[in-house]
């Protein structure tokens, strides 16, 4: 699944490929925002840990496209 995180005052977004379900990611984001955590930590499907300052998150998009891998540029 692909997760895109928009960061305040930044034109680019973070794009991560994560294992698991959309509900799991949404719960992690909700817990970080509501729980007063300063950093949201996510681990991508290659084992890399990415931290995002919770107060800088503008939006989170979760794309679950089972079995559909994109190649090249664009979303088409």
SULWOMO-V523354 format. One line per field, one symbol per residue. ss: DSSP state (~ for helix, > for strand, _ for the rest). psi: psi as a letter, one per 40 degrees, with the letter a starting at -180 (. if undefined). burial: I if it has 24 or more other ideal C-beta (glycine too) atoms within 12 Angstrom, else O. A space follows every 50 residues. Layout:
ss=???
psi=???
burial=???
//
This chain:
ss=_>>>>>>_____>>>>>____~~~~~~~~~~~~~____>>>>>_____>> >>>~~~>>>>>>>_____________
psi=ihhhhhhhfhdiihhihiiaidddddddddddddeeidhhhihieeehhh hhhdeehdihhhhhghehhihaiie.
burial=IIIIIOOOOOOOOIOIIIOOOOOOIOOIIOOIOOOOOOOIOIOOOOOOOO OIOIOOIOOIOIOOOOOOOOOOOOOO
//
